[in-house]
Amino acid sequence: MIIGLNINTLKATRMREVKGKIRISNKTDIKSVKEVTLPSKEKVCNIEFEFQTEYAEGGKRVAIVQVEGIVLYKGANKNILGSWKKDKKLPKEVILPVMNHILHVCSIKAITLSEQVNLPPPIPLLRVRKKEPEVTYIG
């Protein structure tokens, strides 16, 4: 169970002006996993992550948005730590909720950061479109 997410770093850098078609790619990495003891004396897994959005134009990087932090996860610590030490992977029942939580929080932060440096949002946003009139044929 996820009991918290703390952000340590928020960074947006635009290296040059964007003039043409941009390729936007998002990547999330788990950097480390370790056991920590909370002030309540409870032991939890400290999962360090990095979320990165890269903007490229013509094969060259033009901007980057980074969010780094930790997720605190409670439950099956020995299984999680053993899996991480063995393969540098988290068990399936842990990685799915952790990654979804990271993506949810960091996507919102990345939208805000990209706007601050005049970049398009890293994910498609909802838009209202004009509804075309329905054409019916009775013949």
TIFIRO-863965 format. One line per 8 residues: their letters; for each residue x, y, z of N, C-alpha, C. Coordinates in Angstrom, 3 decimals. Atoms other than C-alpha are relative to their C-alpha. Layout:
<sites>
A> X Y Z X Y Z X Y Z | ...;
</sites>
This chain:
<sites>
MIIGLNIN> 0.835 -1.167 0.000 0.000 0.000 0.000 0.893 1.248 0.000 | -0.738 -1.261 0.075 1.311 3.448 -0.947 -0.456 0.884 1.157 | 0.371 -0.869 -1.116 1.443 5.671 2.101 0.478 1.435 -0.190 | -0.431 -1.366 0.260 3.104 8.727 0.585 0.893 0.115 -1.206 | -0.908 -0.332 1.097 4.957 10.384 -2.262 0.574 1.368 0.315 | -0.684 -1.263 -0.265 7.530 13.105 -1.637 0.819 0.390 -1.225 | -0.780 -0.498 1.128 9.003 15.232 -4.394 1.209 0.737 0.539 | -1.252 -0.625 -0.417 12.642 16.247 -3.967 0.512 1.015 -1.007;
TLKATRMR> -0.531 -0.870 1.049 13.419 17.890 -7.320 -1.054 0.245 -1.059 | 0.822 -0.405 1.144 11.378 19.809 -9.890 0.899 0.847 -0.887 | -0.927 -0.715 0.870 13.312 20.999 -12.924 -0.549 0.042 -1.425 | 0.381 -0.154 1.405 12.395 22.367 -16.352 1.054 0.867 -0.676 | -1.044 -0.716 0.713 15.070 23.436 -18.818 -0.315 -0.003 -1.488 | 0.147 -0.121 1.451 14.562 24.735 -22.335 1.338 0.503 -0.526 | -1.334 -0.330 0.495 17.875 24.761 -24.219 -0.033 1.013 -1.148 | 0.129 -0.944 1.122 16.631 26.641 -27.284 -1.462 0.139 -0.382;
EVKGKIRI> 1.361 -0.266 0.446 13.530 27.998 -28.961 -0.523 -1.162 -0.838 | 0.645 1.072 0.753 11.110 25.438 -30.349 -0.631 0.624 -1.240 | 0.479 -0.617 1.238 10.366 26.142 -34.017 -0.808 -0.940 -0.883 | 0.659 0.950 0.894 9.109 22.986 -35.677 -0.780 -1.051 0.751 | 0.718 1.119 -0.614 7.508 19.649 -34.943 0.855 -0.600 1.114 | -0.699 0.500 -1.179 8.418 18.313 -31.508 -0.411 -1.430 0.291 | 0.267 1.345 -0.498 8.717 14.733 -30.337 0.126 0.059 1.507 | 0.018 -0.025 -1.459 7.777 14.362 -26.685 0.003 -1.440 0.500;
SNKTDIKS> -0.047 1.349 -0.557 8.774 11.257 -24.737 0.105 0.079 1.523 | 0.007 0.074 -1.460 8.133 10.395 -21.100 0.653 -1.302 0.440 | -0.691 1.172 -0.514 10.227 7.997 -19.049 -0.015 0.063 1.522 | -0.025 0.090 -1.454 9.977 6.821 -15.447 0.945 -1.126 0.396 | -0.969 0.994 -0.472 12.811 5.003 -13.679 -0.060 -0.116 1.511 | -0.187 0.238 -1.426 13.053 3.424 -10.260 1.510 -0.021 0.217 | -1.441 -0.145 -0.214 16.507 4.434 -8.983 0.533 -0.904 1.120 | -0.446 0.837 -1.109 16.724 2.597 -5.670 -1.185 -0.377 0.878;
VKEVTLPS> 1.006 0.460 -0.955 14.734 0.697 -3.071 0.742 -0.376 1.279 | -0.600 0.355 -1.282 15.606 0.524 0.602 -1.070 0.059 1.081 | 0.938 -0.006 -1.122 13.896 -0.054 3.898 0.362 1.151 0.941 | -0.202 -1.085 -0.950 13.451 2.920 6.221 -0.991 -0.160 1.154 | 0.875 0.033 -1.169 11.918 3.347 9.663 -0.621 1.377 0.177 | 0.731 -1.251 -0.189 9.251 6.009 10.061 0.088 0.436 1.466 | 0.011 -0.443 -1.402 9.011 8.150 13.228 -0.914 -0.856 0.892 | 0.911 0.872 -0.754 6.177 5.793 14.261 0.610 -1.381 0.271;
KEKVCNIE> -0.746 1.260 -0.163 8.804 2.967 14.297 -0.429 -1.083 -0.996 | 0.456 0.950 1.026 7.077 1.306 11.331 1.024 -0.049 -1.135 | -0.951 0.161 1.106 9.347 -0.108 8.604 -0.766 -0.029 -1.322 | 0.621 -0.082 1.327 8.437 0.754 4.992 1.094 0.008 -1.056 | -0.948 -0.081 1.114 10.083 0.623 1.576 0.031 1.424 -0.530 | -0.256 -1.325 0.551 11.566 3.870 0.312 0.409 -0.218 -1.463 | -0.236 0.251 1.427 11.317 3.732 -3.508 0.322 1.329 -0.675 | -0.452 -1.247 0.616 13.355 6.470 -5.179 -0.257 -0.076 -1.512;
FEFQTEYA> 0.344 -0.005 1.424 12.197 7.489 -8.680 0.432 1.285 -0.689 | -0.205 -1.182 0.845 12.854 9.870 -11.548 -0.991 -0.081 -1.160 | 0.918 -0.142 1.133 10.201 11.009 -14.036 0.610 1.058 -0.906 | -0.642 -0.933 0.924 11.531 12.702 -17.158 -0.805 0.118 -1.283 | 0.605 -0.275 1.298 9.917 14.319 -20.179 1.049 0.679 -0.853 | -0.990 -0.573 0.907 12.215 14.991 -23.106 -0.698 0.526 -1.246 | 0.512 -0.632 1.206 11.372 17.357 -25.946 1.125 0.023 -1.020 | -1.038 0.042 1.039 13.274 16.786 -29.196 -0.575 0.534 -1.310;
EGGKRVAI> 0.369 -0.560 1.299 13.197 18.536 -32.555 1.109 -0.366 -0.981 | -1.011 0.414 0.966 14.954 17.021 -35.539 1.088 -0.865 0.604 | -0.970 0.885 -0.627 16.666 14.452 -33.326 0.849 0.653 1.078 | -0.791 -0.695 -1.017 18.144 17.104 -30.995 -0.890 0.410 1.162 | 0.736 -0.374 -1.208 17.028 17.670 -27.427 -0.129 1.521 0.069 | 0.228 -1.437 -0.146 15.447 21.101 -27.002 -0.441 0.375 1.409 | 0.442 -0.294 -1.362 14.036 20.792 -23.488 -0.146 -1.292 0.788 | 0.183 1.146 -0.887 13.718 18.518 -20.500 -0.743 0.453 1.261;
VQVEGIVL> 0.725 -0.222 -1.255 11.353 18.352 -17.532 0.280 -1.217 0.877 | -0.333 1.103 -0.910 12.397 16.269 -14.499 -0.717 0.176 1.340 | 0.569 0.053 -1.342 10.633 15.281 -11.310 0.652 -1.196 0.683 | -0.633 1.073 -0.767 12.516 13.250 -8.698 -0.610 -0.033 1.393 | 0.555 0.115 -1.335 11.258 11.894 -5.423 0.011 -1.419 0.504 | 0.099 1.324 -0.582 10.352 8.920 -3.304 -1.459 -0.365 0.239 | 1.297 0.553 -0.375 7.328 6.714 -2.790 0.235 -0.860 1.230 | -0.056 0.856 -1.187 6.791 5.176 0.638 -1.053 -1.076 -0.160;
YKGANKNI> 0.879 1.143 0.233 5.308 1.701 0.306 0.036 -0.921 1.208 | 0.119 0.852 -1.189 4.054 -0.442 3.178 -0.509 -1.374 -0.416 | 0.459 1.364 0.243 3.791 -4.211 2.969 1.010 -0.835 -0.760 | -0.868 0.985 0.655 5.838 -7.268 1.969 1.410 0.538 -0.250 | -1.317 -0.616 0.168 9.128 -5.427 2.553 1.078 -0.984 -0.408 | -1.044 0.979 0.323 11.272 -8.581 2.427 -0.108 -0.451 -1.448 | 0.228 0.392 1.390 9.723 -9.639 -0.888 0.451 1.103 -0.956 | -0.362 -1.149 0.847 10.197 -6.151 -2.373 1.510 0.180 -0.018;
LGSWKKDK> -1.453 -0.198 -0.085 13.766 -5.769 -1.140 0.766 -1.145 -0.656 | -0.649 1.152 0.630 14.706 -9.297 -2.243 -0.060 0.057 -1.514 | 0.177 -0.121 1.451 13.312 -8.750 -5.728 0.895 1.105 -0.556 | -0.829 -1.118 0.468 15.128 -5.418 -6.031 1.482 -0.385 0.016 | -1.411 0.392 -0.101 18.461 -6.843 -4.855 0.363 -1.024 -1.077 | -0.267 1.066 0.963 18.152 -9.819 -7.216 0.001 0.507 -1.443 | 0.188 -0.366 1.407 16.900 -8.235 -10.482 -0.098 1.497 -0.271 | 0.246 -1.441 0.151 16.611 -4.472 -9.861 -1.401 0.247 -0.554;
KLPKEVIL> 1.402 -0.123 0.389 12.870 -4.958 -10.374 -0.859 -0.148 1.243 | 0.971 0.160 -1.076 9.845 -4.688 -8.131 -1.007 -1.063 -0.396 | 1.035 0.989 0.324 7.226 -7.441 -7.870 -1.180 0.658 -0.730 | 1.104 -0.512 0.816 4.290 -7.048 -10.280 -1.108 0.651 0.829 | 1.084 -0.537 -0.828 1.785 -6.469 -7.481 0.387 1.325 0.667 | -0.478 -1.264 -0.573 3.937 -3.544 -6.262 0.252 1.029 -1.091 | -0.406 -0.955 1.038 5.232 -1.967 -9.487 -1.194 0.688 -0.665 | 1.148 -0.612 0.672 1.800 -1.391 -11.046 -0.598 1.160 0.788;
PVMNHILH> 0.547 -1.161 -0.720 0.289 0.751 -8.270 1.026 1.107 0.222 | -1.039 -1.009 -0.213 3.622 2.498 -7.622 0.194 0.837 -1.261 | -0.203 -0.744 1.251 4.180 3.424 -11.285 -1.215 0.847 -0.360 | 1.202 -0.786 0.290 0.572 4.519 -11.742 -0.088 1.234 0.888 | 0.027 -1.142 -0.914 0.826 6.757 -8.687 1.045 1.043 -0.405 | -1.058 -0.911 0.458 4.128 8.251 -9.881 -0.460 0.734 -1.258 | 0.451 -0.627 1.252 2.682 8.878 -13.360 -1.112 1.011 0.246 | 1.104 -0.917 -0.295 -0.459 10.472 -11.938 0.522 1.323 0.580;
VCSIKAIT> -0.504 -1.198 -0.661 1.395 12.903 -9.674 0.964 0.777 -0.899 | -1.039 -0.668 0.783 4.331 13.648 -11.983 -0.513 0.570 -1.312 | 0.577 -0.558 1.235 2.242 14.169 -15.133 -0.599 1.365 0.269 | 0.584 -1.293 -0.362 0.386 16.968 -13.388 1.095 1.030 0.240 | -1.130 -0.908 -0.243 3.659 18.525 -12.191 0.684 0.376 -1.312 | -0.669 -0.259 1.279 5.178 18.186 -15.680 -0.812 0.952 -0.871 | 0.839 -0.936 0.753 2.208 19.990 -17.243 0.248 1.426 0.492 | -0.224 -1.325 -0.583 2.689 22.913 -14.870 1.397 0.521 -0.328;
LSEQVNLP> -1.369 -0.416 0.291 6.470 23.004 -15.338 0.189 0.345 -1.475 | -0.154 -0.267 1.436 6.248 22.804 -19.138 -0.640 1.334 -0.368 | 0.667 -1.275 0.262 3.827 25.724 -19.154 0.872 1.182 0.440 | -0.840 -1.079 -0.530 6.264 27.819 -17.090 1.156 0.367 -0.936 | -1.108 -0.276 0.922 8.990 27.508 -19.760 -0.464 -0.002 -1.459 | 0.600 -0.125 1.338 6.629 27.846 -22.749 0.223 -1.208 -0.900 | -0.050 1.241 0.760 6.586 24.229 -23.865 -1.401 -0.594 -0.069 | 1.303 0.674 0.030 3.610 22.160 -24.981 -0.101 -1.012 1.138;
PPIPLLRV> 0.149 0.968 -1.080 2.141 19.860 -22.335 0.540 -1.373 -0.407 | -0.601 1.295 0.316 3.801 16.428 -22.099 -1.009 -1.098 -0.320 | 1.050 0.963 0.327 0.480 14.612 -22.466 -1.132 0.748 -0.692 | 1.111 -0.684 0.668 -2.513 15.376 -24.689 -1.057 0.442 1.009 | 1.040 -0.520 -0.873 -5.047 17.576 -22.947 -1.353 -0.092 -0.696 | 1.353 0.072 0.555 -8.795 17.378 -23.409 -0.335 1.305 -0.717 | 0.419 -1.174 0.762 -10.323 19.741 -25.961 -1.465 -0.123 -0.369 | 1.375 -0.042 0.471 -13.811 20.791 -26.891 0.067 0.208 -1.503;
RKKEPEVT> 0.017 -0.123 1.457 -14.518 20.332 -30.577 -1.408 0.318 -0.465 | 1.279 -0.338 0.591 -17.249 21.698 -32.723 -0.652 -1.269 -0.530 | 0.732 1.187 0.423 -19.884 19.062 -33.306 -0.538 0.236 -1.412 | 0.504 -0.085 1.368 -20.633 18.430 -36.948 -1.481 -0.392 0.014 | 1.422 0.359 0.032 -24.363 18.373 -37.781 -0.187 -1.411 -0.567 | 0.279 1.343 0.479 -25.779 14.909 -38.240 -0.788 0.080 -1.296 | 0.690 0.047 1.289 -26.869 14.114 -41.753 -0.773 -1.317 -0.048 | 0.831 1.215 0.129 -29.742 11.722 -42.136 -0.583 -0.030 -1.396;
YIG> 0.548 0.168 1.345 -31.003 10.352 -45.397 -1.237 -0.865 0.099 | 1.240 0.771 0.064 -34.545 9.238 -45.877 -0.350 -0.111 -1.468 | 0.247 0.128 1.439 -35.179 7.804 -49.267 -0.850 -1.150 -0.375;
</sites>
